[in-house]
Amino acid sequence: MTRQDPIAPSPTLNNAPALGLMHGNASRAPTVPSMTWAALTSQVAWTLLCQGIRITPDVLRDARDHALLHLDPSTSPSEAADRCIAITHAFVRTAKRQAPIAPSADENRPIAKSWRRRMLANSSQAGELVLREHYGNARPLAVLAQAVKSDRKPLEAARLELREQLREVLISDRVPATEWDNDRLDALLARIAVFSAGPCPQMRRVLDGKEREHTRRCVVCGRARRLSNAGTLGVADLVLASPVPWPRTQGNVLAIHLHPDGRRHRGALAAEFTVPVFPVGDDLLLVDLDDPDEVHRVLLLASEAGMPNREHIRAIALRGPMRWSRHGLLGPLLARGERRVRAAPWGLIGGLGELPAPLPPPPSARPMWAGVAALAVMCVLVGLQAFGPARAATSSLTHEFTVARGGIWTEVNLDESDLLTIVRMSDGELDVLLASQTIADKAALAVGDGTYRAHIMGDGVLVASSQGSIPDLDALVAAADGSPTALRDLQRRIQTRSPDAVIAVSTPVIP
């Protein structure tokens, strides 16, 4: 086995309910057969361990649910044990926020019950070893040779022998495998190596050691007993005490794909949704669509703000068996959406239609501020004459606040080297939207002409430009929160901690 690491839960979905298998109306739902449950659990756990993933109750539950959501309740235990391996690999990629990979050409090709038996009947001892360890447990030949203290060449010869044996078996069963390359043969060999034709005895008898001959021959039951003996799985993980409904709850998801020129806005876009949202790869977002009005509102505002522009975003709506979890979106909709959204036209959102073009910039306040600036220059000159040289400001900030569409359009201009901080007030509470640690952090809000713009849903906004990050910002926000003049109070606190910061505040009008 490889080094075991836990799969880190997505911080985006930490508040998503971990509903497990108990979805919908349990009285009407088909139940998972006990042998299917045992086969899935052992194969899923073994595959996770081979991937270096530490088995925890929530990881095992979510990975097993992911497999069950892909499979039909009519699936046989043998087919479920076979198909769940590739599905578990996809689950690990999902939990790591990696984009799905294209399925192999024969991923859904049924495995004939006789293939493994016929191949083993003609295999050498080295061939059996390579089939079991190299193909079945994904051990590289170099590692396997070192483990059995053998030269690598006999193992390579056995691998070539297995490939030709499989080709002959397939051709004899009228599968046109004459032109198959090694990769295609190897992918099918990996499935055959762990295929269990069944039928299998009750798992409790297997775990109690009462089916030794069957356990020796059956990969799935052999793995279940080894995992149980090692303490990785308990009897309760493999033997059902009561019927468990097969999860088939239907849900709605919006798969969003961003153009390379719009990917910098993905973080800001995801932060605006109040529904479960999960980023995948570097250009995809999966968004819960049970509240389409909320999702559409965010996308319309983002398009009007040019974050991203409408020609840099496309999306499709999907419906199918699914569940949100701490490890992402479970079920087939992620892979299905990833494939379909890349063929959709840019600027169109499934269920919404064409997105609007960006709004024109809000009315400029620069003429008014030009007069203010001239007056300020006169005051500075008078101050210089009266008090001598003064310390030059280290940061700069010009800003425009425009109340519209239930929020505040906020446009700022600051030195490229300055850091940007944005705090909003909504329903009397303060919320930090951006606290730059590096100058690159504000890039998601860049308009392209040197300014930064965002539409912020709330009652008031504070923006600050500073040379460095504002110390103890969270503590300052907490101290000011709850005050009727919270933003002004926060402005004074920030100014005390960071004298060089330039701060602007848009506060609600108090009648």
TAZISUL-V931834 format. One record per run of one state. SS is the DSSP state (H for helix, E for strand, - for the rest). FROM is the first residue (numbers start at 0). LEN is the number of residues. If there is no record, write none. Layout:
# TAZISUL-V931834
((SS & FROM & LEN) (SS & FROM & LEN))
This chain:
# TAZISUL-V931834
((- & 0 & 4) (E & 4 & 1) (- & 5 & 5) (H & 10 & 3) (- & 13 & 17) (E & 30 & 1) (- & 31 & 2) (H & 33 & 17) (- & 50 & 2) (E & 52 & 1) (- & 53 & 3) (H & 56 & 14) (- & 70 & 6) (H & 76 & 19) (- & 95 & 17) (H & 112 & 9) (- & 121 & 3) (H & 124 & 11) (- & 135 & 5) (H & 140 & 7) (- & 147 & 4) (H & 151 & 21) (- & 172 & 9) (H & 181 & 11) (- & 192 & 10) (H & 202 & 5) (- & 207 & 4) (H & 211 & 6) (- & 217 & 1) (H & 218 & 11) (- & 229 & 5) (H & 234 & 4) (- & 238 & 6) (E & 244 & 1) (- & 245 & 4) (E & 249 & 9) (- & 258 & 4) (H & 262 & 10) (- & 272 & 4) (E & 276 & 4) (- & 280 & 3) (E & 283 & 5) (- & 288 & 3) (H & 291 & 13) (- & 304 & 5) (H & 309 & 3) (E & 312 & 9) (- & 321 & 1) (E & 322 & 3) (- & 325 & 2) (E & 327 & 3) (- & 330 & 2) (H & 332 & 9) (- & 341 & 6) (E & 347 & 2) (- & 349 & 3) (E & 352 & 2) (- & 354 & 11) (H & 365 & 22) (- & 387 & 10) (E & 397 & 7) (- & 404 & 2) (E & 406 & 7) (- & 413 & 5) (E & 418 & 8) (- & 426 & 2) (E & 428 & 7) (- & 435 & 3) (H & 438 & 7) (E & 445 & 1) (- & 446 & 5) (E & 451 & 5) (- & 456 & 3) (E & 459 & 7) (- & 466 & 6) (H & 472 & 8) (- & 480 & 5) (H & 485 & 12) (- & 497 & 4) (E & 501 & 5) (- & 506 & 5))
